[in-house]
Each structure stands twice: as C-alpha cells, then as structure tokens.
Amino acid sequence: MNFKSLLLGSVAGLVAAGGAQAADLPVKAKAVEYVRICSLYGAGFYYMPGTDTCIKLGGYLRADAILGGAGDYNFRQGANAGSNNRLTNYYSGRARFDFNVDTRTATEYGVVRTYADLIFSWDTTSVTGSNPSAFSTGSASLGLYHAFIQFAGFTFGRTVSIFDTPWQSYPAGGPDTLPGGSNHVTGVNQVAYTADFGQGITGSLALQDETTSANGQSNLWNTAFATPALAGAAFVTGVYGNNDWGGTRSPDIVGQVRVDQAWGLAQVSAVAHELHAAYYGATEPTGHPTDKWGWAVQGALSIKNIPTGAGDSINLQAVYTDGATRYNFQSLFPQSFFMFSGSGIGAYQSTGFAGLSDGVFGVGTGIDTVKTWGFRGGYSHNWNPNWVTGIYGAYAQLKYGDTGKALICGNFAAIALPGATCNPDFNFAAVGINTAWTPVKGLTFTADLSYSHLDQKYSGTIASPGIATAAKPAAVYELKDQNSIEMLLRAQRTF
C-alpha cells in the first residue's frame, strides 16, 4: 500500500510538472515574410512585403567641377560669368544627390506604374554686385524632375515631354545649353497618351503646361517702356521689352510618332503653342493684342552599333519653330543674356547680348512671332567597355519679324551712337568633346570640354548706361561677337 501510494504520487507530480512546463512554453512566432525578387520588370525590383506591388529604388551621387562657364555647365554669360571681371568665378562646383522610386503593379488593365525622381543640390554661389562679400542666396536647392502615374497608356503628372528625343539636349554629352531642339530633362507637367502599334512603332499625344518647365516659357516682349532710360538699361542685358504674358488659356498640344528598333530610332514631333498676352499698358482699358498660335516641328534619328565599334552611335535632330522658341533654344538655355570681352577700337570694352522671344508687340499692334531653326548631333565611340568618347555640336538661328524688329530697334535708339546698326537677330553655335572612364560598374569619371560662340548682328558702338550687378560702368562699348570656353570634370556613382 505504501509503494502504491508512492507510485501514484510520483505520477501525479510528473503530470503537474509537465503541465506547468507546457504553460511556460512561448507561443509559436508567425512566419517571417522575406523580401522576394520581382523579375517581371527587370533587375532591381522587389515585392513590397505583403503586397503584389514591385518597387525599385535608385539614383546617383555626383560631384562636378566647372572651369570657366557659368554655374553647372552653362556658357559664360550673364551676371557674373559674362562680366569677365573680378566678380567672375573662374571655377564653380556642384554636389548633387538624386533619388528615384519606381513602383509597378500588374492589374487586369495592364501595369500601373508610379515614378518619382528628387534632386538635392548644392552649388557654388555667385557675386551679385560690386561688393565682393555680397553673394547670392539659395545655393542649396531641391528639385522634383519626375512625379507621374502611368496606366493603360496614359501618363499623368510631371516628366519629360513627348516632343523631346530620348537623349534630350545631350546627343553625346555636352553642356546644358545646346540649342537645336527641345529639352525638358527637368520635367514638365502634362497629361499624355501613348498607343503601341507593335514592331517598335508608337504614337503619342499630350497636353503639357510649358509654364512648369525649367525657367518657364520664352519671353513675350511688350516693347512699351515707361522711359527711354529704362529701355536702354534693360536693352544692354538682352531684355527688349516687358515679358508680358497673360494667364494660362490653353496647354501646349504635342504629338509624336516614333519607330524604335534594334538598328536605332526615328521620330517626328510637333507642337501647337498659344501666345496669350496681358495688356498694352498696366490696366484693362489699355487693350491687348489678339491671341496667336505658334508651332514647332522636330525630326530626330539615332543609329546604333555603327561599323566603327560595338555600342557606337550617332544621334541627330533638327527643329523649326514659329512662335515657340523654347522648342529650339531649350528650357536650360538663357532667354536673355549678355557677355563682355576686350575691344580693339578704343571703346571701354566690347559686349554682345541677345534676347529670345516667342513674339513681340507694341501699343496697338498684334503679336509678331519669332522664327528659329536649329540642329544638334553627336557621335559616341566605345574604345572598350571602360572608355567612351563623345563628339557633339549644335547650331541655331533666331530671326525677328519686320514689325517686331522695328519695335525693338525703337528702344535701341536710346543707347545707339552714330553709325550703330540695330539687328536683334543672332546665331549661336557650340562644339565639344568628352571622354568618360568607368573603372567599375556604376562609377564614372568624365571630362567634357566645350566651346560656344554668339554670332550677334548688332554693329558699331553704344553708350551703355552700365550694369550695376556686373560692375560695368556707363561707357562706350563696342558691339561684337562673343566666345566662351568651359570644361566640366565629373565623378558620378550610380546605384
């Protein structure tokens, strides 16, 4: 009996102890959702945990040094690069970080895509007056180049224009100021639709707000200044009138047809651009000119893998505009500028200036549109997988109509000296060469040398009232063509 009681007690104790230990065991954890590779849309995409949406993060970090020029790879113009004096930076730099997010989700209607691209930059400041300690502010900047949704062939938001070529204004590298075609590399707000006809053939139509592109629209000159003195002071900076746009009425209407195949690409683009002015004077009763439509057409050709080497390519494009100057002298090209250099005829210095515009009007006149044409091209040669050299060039011409030219030259009289000739037309050319070295994947070092030339059509001498921000005094200046040489040195890590 004692043995039986001892055995039963031991079993009961073991059962109780086992129950206590079971109660102390941790609850089984849920399965971990590991990030899975999404192979549907190319390398770098992953499934967002718990969803059927794929996401890709990317971007680059860039360090630029510019010798000569203006800012981050612009030709030497304006205050104070174009001043060519002690206020001019002989070098400048930029540090930039780009971050982009690409998401894609497969649906019964096709892929829904969102894309955003943010730019953070810090640039060398410029002296803004005769006081060397007076520097401009806002050197740190934030940009939003892309922010769009794509669905069933539609694009809603901000991205490049369908008028543009895939290489924008860089047919083989080069500065940001090559004319000869459009460039919306920093984006423009739009609604677009693209139809895919197969075999690499697509057609696109878009409504875009050109006022949201970099630096907005070109000028719409109203040549009515309050006094001749104000006209003269503005004229020597390339400002030929008040930039007198009215409010937005119609977006730019853009169309494009493209063939994109293994051999290369061919594209034709066209745009209709409304010119809607404000008033002749400061108030409504002064009246206004009738609205007018401008337009532009562009053709582009890219040939890949030419016989000179694997991966070599040639990119070419040409454009004609009438009342839509931005589609030739593109969004990163300055719309009014001046340049100074020496003079050999006894004047204080020489100067060249230019003003770009979609149209010109004066009190009681209609809008006289400005016509331009231009082309740009580039050739890229791959020496081997690590070294590539690009050669590029661009040329463009701008011509004012007879009415617009007469109105502008009426203001030129405020500064003209005997024998001076007024002609606001001009040509602009640029050529350059670059070499890029990629020692490891995603890391590239580039050296790019370019030459720019302003062929202005004014002649003789002027009595300039001076430009205070450029430390230029009131004096006699020779009207002369101007040149600029600049070099970009760049290190970029892309991820």
Secondary structure, DSSP 4 states (H G I P E B T S, - for coil): -HHHHHHHHHHHHHHHHHHHHHHHSPPPPPPP----B--SS-TT-EEPTTSSEEEEEEEEEEEEEEEESBTTTB-S-HHHHTT-STTS-SEEEEEEEEEEEEEEEEETTEEEEEEEEEEEEEE---B-SSSTT-B-S--EEEEEEEEEEEETTEEEEEE--TTS-TTTT-TTS--TT--SB---TT-EEEEEEEEEEETTEEEEEEEEEGGGSTT-S-EEEE---SSHHHHHHHHTTT--SEE-B----S-EEEEEEEEEETTEEEEEEEEEEEE-B--SSSSGGG--PPPEEEEEEEEEEEEES-TTSTT-EEEEEEEEEES-GGGTB-TTS-SEEEEEE--SSSSSEEEEEEE-EEEEE-TT---EE-EEEEEEEEEEEEEETTEEEEEEEEEEEEE--HHHHHHHHHHHTTTBPTT-B----EEEEEEEEEEEEEEETTEEEEEEEEEEEEEE--BSEEEE--BGGGTBPSEEEEE--EEEEEEEEEEEEE-
